Amino acid sequence: MPAKPASRWTVWPGRNYPLGATFDGFGVNFALFSAHAEKVELCLFDRSGRRELERVDLPEYTDEIWHGYLPEARPGQLYGYRVHGPYRPDEGHRFNPNKLLIDPYAKALAGQVRWSDAHHAYRLGHRREDLSFDRRNNAAGMPKGIVADPSFSWGPHHKPDHSFADTVIYEAHVKGLTKRHPGLAPHHCGSYAGLGERPVIEHLLRLGVTAIELLPIHAFVDDRFLLEKGLVNYWGYNSIGFFAPEPRYISPGGDLDELKIAIRRLHDAGIEVFLDVVYNHTAEGNHLGPTLSFRGIDNKSYYQLVGDDPRYYFDVTGCGNSMNLAHPRVLQMVADSLRHWVEVYQIDGFRFDLATTLGRDSHGFDPGAGFFDVLRQDPVLNGVKLIAEPWDVGHEGYRLGGYGPGWGEWNDRFRDGVRAFWRGDEGILPELAGRLLGSSDLFEYQGRKPWASVNFIAAHDGFTLMDVVSYNEKHNEANGEGGQDGHDHNLSYNYGEEGSTDDLEIQAIRARQIRNMLATVFLSQGTPMLLMGDELGRSQQGNNNTYCQDNELSWMDWENADQSLIDFTAELIALRKAHPVLRKRRFMHGNHTSPGGLKDVTWLHSEGREMADGDWHDGRCLGIMLCGAAAPDIDRLGRPFVDTTLLILVNAAPDPRFFKLPEAPLGIWTILIDTTEDAKGRRFGSAGDVALDARHLLVLEHDDEGR
């Protein structure tokens, strides 16, 4: 037998920490966790990623970490792993060294998954399904890890560091926000570079938002079934690499530094950057899914498996698998990933997709799970903003209000209550009142503040705000799933005609309802969130699940933007910033009074008197008086946030109402916001009557005790 040719790579034992591929200025240390592997091969590729140059056995195994050091390796080197071990799916093991695997700690990736049957560890179509074994090499169609160059100078950089109580979130998609912007260089459209360009930042500044929350930019995979239908995974909730930015958003000829530059420019403009992160599942799907990374590295450690039948996955995400954060190494990977984004990319906060899954173990959801403990005590992570999507699809998965101190939570009860109220549903007033004041019934415990409630009318998942007032039913036919995808609980109303219309009366009602709901978001206690495009009238033509629509259906239509709606949205945010009484640091219950005797909050009947118990059960008209001189908040320097008195009047009925203004010492009320845009600036005397049109919201100010 001929001798194996000598390797041109020197291999030293290296270290078992840090995990991943780490250049230290001399060479590169490679370290990979696998508790059940029998051998790990490091595969090195040429710059094109098409030719495998050599396979090197990682020589050491310490504390379940395989590791080795290559002194000749440099940043830019492409690599992957082949992991040897038992292939016994019925025992939870799915090792197959014929499959090239992505390093879970890869800081950058080259290429995309090019689908073929070879990506499966078993023979597709075999009568024994995943119990069979496939010997084909899949390397030609796999992304390769890139040894990252750690050098990047942030210069004299300072994060905006807004308080959570003052935060205004703008949820956006990197490509969707920038793809059609006429003010960007063509090669920057749809890219990280475009995100940092002046026209995009100027739009965010015009609105007045304090943070942009990006849909997933962790490296992700386009599902094979979508590609076969000519679609892609546009949203990106299909992660395969938790340290690597998605390469499809790098501009032609660019590199990952453009993401850091964009973040730096956003920070310089006073805008924080949050990431929507998906640690609850991966792109490898269920037991019949492909072997791309975690499954082939150590399936039994990385995933939650069915206890008495580990061939199958315990799936509470609806995506085929659930990550096993009860395992210390998997939990370490998630914490290391979060720290990486904070320290290397200077990220300011995270929104956790299906966060309930992250607190699950074999006994169910645990509010004291290791994941939550890590975030509370970690010196890097406990200073960033944390937002939970507080549910998954498993047993008792809906956990709104259950995430404890330090967490903000997406409040779908706010969304549903406000949509139902403005649609004109009966019996909504009690629900609406609780949502307007920060949902104390959900969040007022353990010192939590009103900002814990992240208030929104629309988000990426569901109707846009324009579609909430334009469609009675979802229209998801373009997704190729027979209209079965997407939820049906939209609480929407089209006001007489489905979809776009030339009827001027319907157009006017829709325009007012959009303004009513936007105003409700920004006038409520809590943290407001605005969906990308709702400020300019963006429609998805009734599709409430555009996860696979990477086209004009999902992209911002800048050319046809409703400029008056943008101005109105900016006016609302400016009003919120100008009035501390709209963003209180404590919950209001009417228990505090001003020196002049006004309660911090007073609920008013249209007759001008306080609401009685019987008034709450019937009616769609309400007044909320907020006194800024009653128990004002104190800033960091001990100064009180004294404010004026604001009166918010809402009428969701389809007919006009008169509202009698409450008595006020100085006798003058001034309209600041009018969703009909007819009466702004008008002044009214004390105890006078104000006409509320059908479906109408007004904000009036009374400077009774000064700021």
Summary of the structure (lengths in Angstrom):
residues: 707
radius of gyration: 27.6
end to end distance: 90.4
largest distance: 102.5
contacts: 2445
relative contact order: 0.08
helix: 25%
strand: 21%
